[in-house]
Amino acid sequence: MKNMDGSPKTSIPEMMAVLRSSSDFIQYGNSGASGRFWISYFRTLVDSKILQESVLSAVTSGQWNDLDELKQTVPVENAMVTSDPDVMKEKLLQGFIMITRSEYGKSCLLVRVSMEKSRQVSLPEVEFSVVGPKEAFVESIESNIHLIRKRLPSEHLRIKEIHLGKLTSTKTAILYLENIANDENVRSVWQRVNEVEIDNIVDSSLLAQIISDNQHTPFPQHVDTERPDRVVSVLSEGKIAIIVDGSPQVLIGPSTLVEFFSAFDDYFFNYIVASFFRIVRLASMAFSILVTPIYVAALNFHYELIPRDLLNTLVSSREEIPLPPILEALFLELTIELLREAGARLPTKVGQTIGIVGGIVIGTASVEAGLTSNVLLIIVALSALASFTSPVYRMSNTVRLMRFPFLLFAEFYGLLGIVFCFCILATHLLRLSSLGRPYLEPIYPPRTADMKDAIIRLPFSQMFKRPLQLRTKQPIRFSKKKAEKKQDIDE
């Protein structure tokens, strides 16, 4: 017998010999009302309470002549009879117990009694909001699917499961609404996930990098979220969600650039307030990337663009600084990055202390020592603060990185270098896609209909169409006339 790849199938004695080499593998014989039988399992993977109360009690006390009859007797779901050694090994490693008539029986009954241990559903940590639901995904894929099913009780919700990783065999689920999602998008996601060749998948972040359209870009191409309400919302739009067992983050695609600056709690506020916050975030991202390069360019090439009163302030702040503007800016930028990394790697309470105290002490000392100007210190601090306004953490990391090429171009070519660097960035973004869909949509290609929920958000009555780029089966979400109609109650 051979496997599909041409390699010879492992015999049952060989398989058992390999499994017995692990100290947590248990195999023993027992006797019951129907005679002698053998049980094999990994004690670190099974729930001993279910094993003793549900399985062993039924096996020892019940009357059964073969494994098929025993399968009907055991009061546990996910039981199966097989004679394939590869299936036996796979299920044993997933928390099943194996019941055979003899020590090396050719066929066996596999019963799932796996131990389900995961942390309880808690508050969102990255996408926390004052208003709205307070539940976040956890590391258990079953719990995460439950959180989605509870909010989306639709018979059209489809879940496709697959195991990824030759060593980890990580359960991965693809979710979509069959009556809404575009079939081409579903096939694209399934093909990419199905063709993943890697030895381990321990988090959705790894999968996101593998299935991305372009792996040579700092820009994330899939939104990852820890909020079940956000996943339900995008599924109803026609998008696709990917859940990886062991990861509290769910991937969403296709995604566009503007989505990374849209917080889901925008929908819990009035559209005027939500639109204002979105514009603030976009302006903050531009400010974070450009303000330090503009400072360097202005001091090196464009003194005439600085107002006279401000120029006097800049000159007086730099009169004792021995470093050129580029080195001064790089010193502060790298110092901020060091403080961020140190705060992220240390325990929470210590990290917060290091970030606050370290920033104050180092900033004050560098100004007093004459290494940096107080004006640039304020600019870099505001730039760092603005980079945190992105609701998606991965995009804030990208914004932090983008400052450095802009700084180098500003040092050599001034404002012309900043414009040139911006053109390179725009060209790169124009070439990006997410699951084959334009990354800059609805800015380019320009789609006016999709602008209703991009840079600004219009009232819900105006959002009666699903995004055009998704090419959904049902483009209309609801009746615009009925949504705008108001009826007063007769007194």
N, C-alpha and C positions, 0 to 999 in steps of 0.2 A: 504493500500500500504506500502511496506517495501523496504528499500535499500538493496544493495547486501550483506552488513554485517549483515542483519537481523533486524536493527533498523527501527522504523516506519518513513515513509516519512513525512517531514514537510509540513503542508498545506500552501496555499498561504497567508491567513490572518495571520497565525502565523509567517511566514517569513517576511511579511511586518511590523508586529508589532516589530520584532527584529531590522529590518533595520531602522525604524523610531526613535529608541532610540538614534541614532547618529545625531548630529546637522547638519552635512553636507549632509544628505540624503534629497532629494527633491522629492515630489510627489504632483502633482496637475492635475486638470481637465481642458480641453480646448475644444473649438469648432472650427470646420472647415467646409469646403464645404461638407464633407461626414458625418457630425454629430459630436457628442461628443466623446472624447477619453481622456485617462489618460496617463501621462508621469511620469516615475520614474527614478531617477539616483542619483549618488553621484556627487555633484558639484565640489568636489576637484579632481575628476578623469577624468572629461570630458573636452573637448575643447569647450568652449562656442561659439566660432566663427563658428565652424562646426555645432554645434547644432542649432544655429539660422539661418545660411545662407543655409545650405544643408538639414537638417532634418525637422525642424519645417515649413519651407516654403513649402516643398513638402507635408507634412502631412496636413497642413491647407488649401492649395489651390487646391490640387489634388482631383480627384474623385476616390474613392476606396470603395468597398463594404466589403471586408474582409482583413485580415492581409496579405494574400498571394499576393493580388493585391498591397497592400501598399509596400510590399517588393520589387516589381518590379519598383515602383515609386521612392523610396528613392535612390538618387544618391550616395550611400556610400557602399563600399565593406564590407564584413563580416557581413551580415545581416542574421538572421535566425528566424524561427517561432518555438516555443516550448511551451509545456504545463507542463514541468517538473520543479517543484519549486527549486530543487537543481541546475539545469542548470541556472535558472533565477538568483539565488543568486550568483553563481560563476561568471557569465558574468557581473552582476552589479558591482561586486568587481574588475573587470578587466577594467572598464571604458566604459561599454556598457550602453545605455539607453533602457528602457523597455516601450513599447507602448502597451496599452490594450484598449479594448472597454469599460470596466467598471473598477471600483476601484480595484476589486478583480477578474479580468477576469481570466478564466481558461487557456487561451492561450494568448501568447504575441508575439510581434515582438521585437527582440533584435538587436540593431544597434550599431556598434562600432564607438564611437566618442571620444576615449580615448585621453588624453593629452600626447603628446610625448615631454618630456623635458629632455635633456641630454647635457653634455658638448660637445663642438666641437672636432673633431679629431685634435690631437696635436702631438707634438714630443714625441718619446719614452723617458722615464725618467730613466728606469733601464737598458735597452738594447740599449742605444744610440750608434750610429756609425757615423763616419765622412763621410763615403761614403755610398751609398745605399739609399733606400727609407726612408722617414722621417715621415711616418704615424704610429700611434699606436692605439690600440684598446681603446674603451671607455666603459662606463657602459651600454650602450644600446645594447641589443642582436641583434636588427634589423640592427643597424649601423655596428656591427661587422660582421654579415653575409654578408652585402653589401660589406664590404672591401675585404672579401674573394671571393665572387662571381665575383667582378670586376676583380680580378687577375686570377681567375680560371673559365672562362666561358665554362664549360664542362657540357654536358647533363648527364654525369655519376656521377656528384656530388650529393650525397644523404644527406638529412637533416631530422633527426628524432627528433621530439620535444616531451617533456614530462614536466609535472609540478611536482616539488618536494617541500616537506615541507607542513605539514598539516595546518600550520598557514600562511606561506608566499606564498605558491603555486607558487614558482619561476620557470619561464620558463627556461628550459634547452634544449640545442640542441646538437645532436651528428652528426658529419660530417665525411664523408668518400667517397672515390671514389669506386663505385660499381664494376667497371671493373678491379680494382687493389687490393683493400684491401682484406685480408683473411677473409672469412666468419666466421671462428671460433673466430677471434679477435673481429669482429663486434658483434657477439652474446654474447661474454664475457662482452664487455662494456655495451651493452644494458641490459643484465641480471643484472649486478651489479647496474647500475643506476636505473633500474626499481624497484629493490628490496630495495631501500633506504627507511628506516623508521626513520623519524626525523621530528620534528615540524617546524624547520626553516632552510632554506639554503639562506644565504645572500652573499656568495662569493664562488668562485671556490675552494678556499683553503680548505673549510670545506668538499666539495665533494671529493677532492683528498684524504683526510685522510680516508674517509669512504670507498671508493672503492679500496683502496690500497690492494695489496696482503698481506702485513705484516704491521700492524698498530703499532707494538712495535719496531720500528727502527727509529733512527734519520735521516736516509737517505731518501730523497724524491724519490718516484718511478714514478712520472710523471713530465715531464718538463712543466713548465708554462711559457708562453711567452706573450709579449705585441705587438709582431710584426706580422702583417698580412702576410708579405712575407715569414716568417719562417713557418707559418702554411700551406701556399700553398705549400711550398717545401716538407714538411713532408707528406702532403696528397698525393702528387704525388709519394712518396716513398711507400705508402701503409699503412701509419699510420692513426690513428683516432684522431680527435679533439673533445673536449667537451667545449661548451660555456655556461656560466651561466649568466642569465640576472642580471645586477647590478655589474658585475665583469669585470674589464679591462684586466684580465689575462685569457688566453685560455690554457686548459690542453691538453697535447699531450701524447699519449701512443701507443704501448709499448715503454719504454725508457730504455736506458742503461747508465751505470755509465759514460762512456766517453763523452756522449752527454752533460753532465752538465759542461764540460770544453771546449765545442766547441761553440764559438760565431758565430752568423750567418754572421757577416761581414767578417769572414774568407773566405767566398766564393767570396767576392768582391776584394780580393787581389790575387796576383800570388801564386800558390800552394807552392812555396818555402818559401815565407814570411809567409803564413798562417800556414804552418807546424811548422815553428820556433816559432810563437806565441803560438801554442798549446802546444809545448814542454815546453815553458816557464811557461805556466799556470800550467801544471801538476807538474813541478819541484817546482813551488811556493807553491802548495798545500802540497807537501811532506815536503818542507822546513818549512812551517807554523806549521805543526803538530809535526815535529821531532826535530827542532833545540833547543827548550827550554828543552825538556826531555834529549837530548844528553848532554846539558850543565850541568844539574843536575847529570846525571849518571857519567860524566867525573870527576866532582869535588868530588863526593862521593866515587867512586870505581876505576876509571881508569886514575889516574894522568899520568901513564906511556905512555898513548896514545897521550898526548898533547905535541906538540913540545916545546923545552926548552924555546925559546924566548917568545912564547905565554904563557907558564906557568908562567913565571916571571910577565907578564902583568896581568894575572888573579890573581895571589897571591897578587900583590901590590894593585889591585883594591878592594880586599876583606879583606885586613888586618885589617880594622876598622869596618867591618860589623858584628854586633852581631848575626844576624839571620843565620840559616843554609840555604843552597842553595834552598831547597824545599819551605821554607816559603818566602824566597826572591822572588822566581819565582812566587809563587801563589799571593803574594802581588801585583806584577806588572801586572800579567795577569788579576786579578780581577779589578785592577784600570783601565786597558784598556777597559774591558767590561763595567764598570760603565760609562766611558766617552762615549762609543758607545751608550749605552741605553739612557743616558741623552741627547746626541745630536740628537737621533732619535725621542725622545718624545717632545722636545722643538720646537718652531717655527723655520723655516728654517734658517733665518739669525742669530738668537740667538744660535741655535744648532751648526752651523758652528763655531761661536766664542767660544763657550764652548769647542768644540772638540779641536780646535787649541791651544787656550790660556791655557785651563785646562791641556792638555798634556804637554805643555812646562813647565808650572809652577810646576805641581806636579812632573814631571820627574826631573827637576833641583833641587827642594826642597828635594826630597827623596835621591838623590845622596849626596847633601851637608849635609843632616842630618845623613848620614851614615846608612840608612836603606837598600839601594840597591847599587850595584856596577854599574859603568858606562858601563861596558862591557855587563852586563845582560840587562841594559836599551836599549842599541842599538839592542841586539838580539830580545827582546820582541817587540820593535818598528818595526823591519823588519818583524818579524813573523806576526804582525797585518796587516802590509801593504800587505804581500803576500796573506793573506786570502781573500783580496778583488779582486783578479784577476779572480775569478770564474765568468763567465758571468751570472750564475743563482744565485740569491741571497740566495735561500734556501740552496744550497750546501755550500755557504760560512758560513752560520750559523752552518751547520754540522761540517765543518772543525774547527771552533772555539771551538766547544764542544769536539772534538776528542783530543785536546791537554791535557785535564785534566786527563783522565785515563792513557795516556802515561806518564804524569808527575808522577803520583802515582806509577806506575810500575817501572819507572826509579829510584825513591827514594828508593824503597825496594830491587830491584834486579839488578840495573845498566843496562848495555846494554843488558844483558840476559832478563831483564824484558821488555825492549822495543821490543825485538824480540818476546817474548811470547805474548805481547799485539798485535803486528802486526799479529801474527798467529790467534788470536781470531778475529780480525777485518776481516782478509781474509776469515776465515770460515763463519763469519756472511754474508759477501758479496756474497760468493758462494751460500748461501742458499736463498738469496733474488731473487725475480722475479718481473717483471712488466707485468701485464695482462697474467701471466703464462709463460712469456718468460724470459730466463736467463738475470740477471741484469749485469753480467760481460762480456757478449758477446761483441766483438769477442775475448776477452782475454781468457775467459773460458765459454763455450767450445770454443777451438781455431778454428777460421774460417778465414783463410788467405784472402779469397775473400772480407770479410767485413773490413779488416784492411786498405783498401784503403782510408777510410774516418773515421778513428778512432783517433789514437794517432797522425798520420800525415795525410795530405790530398794530394792525387795524382792529376795529371791533370784531367780535366773533361773528356777527351777522354778515360781515364782508368776507369771512374765511369759509365760504361755502364750497370751495373747490379744493381738491387735493393737489399737491405740487405737480406741475406739469412734467418735470424731469423724471418722475417715478413711473410715468406711463401706466397708471393703475387701470384695473378693469372697471372700476366705478369712479370716474373723475369727480362726480358731484357728491358732496358729503351730506348736504341737506338742502331743503328748499329755502332760497334766499327770501322770497316773499313772505313765507310763513315766519321766518326768523325775525324779519323787520316789523311784522304786524304786531301791534299792541292792542289789547282788548281791555277795556275798563269793565269792572264788575258793576252791574246794575244795582242800584240801591233800592 
